[in-house]
Amino acid sequence: MSISADRVDTVLQHVGQAPLNPVTGTGPVSLPAVRTSTVRFASMKAHDQAQMARHAGHRVATYGRVGLDTHEAFEALVCELEGGQRAFLAPSGMAAISMTLMAYLSAGDHALVTDSVYGPVRAFHKSVLARMGVAMDFVAPDIDSLQAALRPETRVLYLESPGSLLMQMLDVPALVRWAHDRGLLVVADNTWGSGYVYRPLALGVDISVLAATKYLGGHSDLMLGAAVVRDAQHVRALSDTHYALGSTVGADDVWLALRGARTLGLRMQACGDHALQVCEWLSAQPSVRRVFFPAWPHDPGHGLWQRDASGSNGLLAVALDFDRHQARRLVDALRLFGIGYSWGGYESLVSLVDPETLAQHSYWRSLSAGGLQAGSVLRLHVGLEDAADLLQDLESAFAAV
Ligand SMILES: Cc1ncc(COP(=O)(O)O)c(C=O)c1O
């Protein structure tokens, strides 16, 4: 295990504290949500100094769009978690992804994308990047496949580990070595790890993007994204793109995310513990063909998870021999798992995975070629409810089918 969870938990409680009033020596524990459109300067000298610092690339707010203290506190928290120099906020995880790809890709460039990434990245390429002359290939996350798709104009390797839907662990350090040897910038979606149980920047990745909508916010009541840069040399491109795109985040949402993040560790540990119990239960059911959860010792990614991750969370997938109709009946029979697409909140959720989306994943195709026969795949987010109640809910729903 590579990260000291104790240190992270301490950091989560102390980053972004409210300053004390220098006259009275008192202040609130929780930093308020500082909402503004306009920054006021004490004098022209202060104005000039602020502008100069901003032009030199420092995080100095001269206008409300980049956000003031609340935003800065959350950026600092995400930098601490991920081990980065600077963080840039975006109104959603997807907005952080699109902002980052636009910062480092130009007309004529090509990017390699591992085929288990969050699905809408494909839509972003199809409807926006392709129109702007950026090519992208979605390939199996192994070096032979990447090498075969490499072009002279390839600039970026974009990956996600564990991958979306089937939680496929990637050998990120090996992929990074391969990419850096070829001069590529490596960007990783770290929504799963959220800087707490997995830290791609420590594995060599250059930029980590994440949806704070999920575990960081943790309460299913906000949308927020962040892109975290490891090295100073990559800050400028993202800083300029972030500013130029003009997408800003309301202080109230950032404040909620900051509040949620204080309990990130407790929530992730509890969800991960409950999910492991759900895996054990599921694996004993005759209708279950396969459970996908890297912290589970029978998952093929378990070795990489042991090497590179320091914990887990509540997200898992299960392949069933139920056909679509039976799977729909199962989902409808669940009482505690709400039907919904998101994850990372306090509550348990279930969704039926679209077979066409699954077929885009080489991992799924290779499992099917290897003999895995499943009629349907469910994704479960196992939440903070009592684990015994969740198991009972699953038991009665399976019995109903
Ligand atoms: C792995 C992953 N990355 C990014 C996103 C996008 O986040 P948002 O919904 O905040 O745009 C999601 C959302 O489901 C996700 O699962």
The ligand as a Tripos MOL2 file, in Angstrom:
@<TRIPOS>MOLECULE
LIG
   16    16     1     0     0
SMALL
NO_CHARGES

@<TRIPOS>ATOM
      1 C1        -15.4840    7.6830  -14.2370 C.3       1 LIG1
      2 C2        -16.2630    8.9380  -14.4440 C.ar      1 LIG1
      3 N1        -15.6170   10.0150  -14.9030 N.ar      1 LIG1
      4 C3        -16.2610   11.1730  -15.1280 C.ar      1 LIG1
      5 C4        -17.6220   11.2920  -14.9140 C.ar      1 LIG1
      6 C5        -18.3060   12.5820  -15.2380 C.3       1 LIG1
      7 O1        -18.6570   13.2990  -14.1100 O.3       1 LIG1
      8 P1        -19.8670   14.3410  -14.1030 P.3       1 LIG1
      9 O2        -21.1120   13.5320  -14.0230 O.co2     1 LIG1
     10 O3        -19.6090   15.1960  -12.9160 O.co2     1 LIG1
     11 O4        -19.7810   15.1130  -15.3910 O.co2     1 LIG1
     12 C6        -18.3320   10.1960  -14.4200 C.ar      1 LIG1
     13 C7        -19.7890   10.3030  -14.1890 C.2       1 LIG1
     14 O5        -20.4930    9.3670  -14.0620 O.2       1 LIG1
     15 C8        -17.6430    8.9740  -14.1990 C.ar      1 LIG1
     16 O6        -18.2820    7.8750  -13.7840 O.3       1 LIG1
@<TRIPOS>BOND
     1     1     2 1
     2     2     3 ar
     3     2    15 ar
     4     3     4 ar
     5     4     5 ar
     6     5     6 1
     7     5    12 ar
     8     6     7 1
     9     7     8 1
    10     8     9 2
    11     8    10 1
    12     8    11 1
    13    12    13 1
    14    12    15 ar
    15    13    14 2
    16    15    16 1
@<TRIPOS>SUBSTRUCTURE
     1 LIG1         1 GROUP 0 **** ****
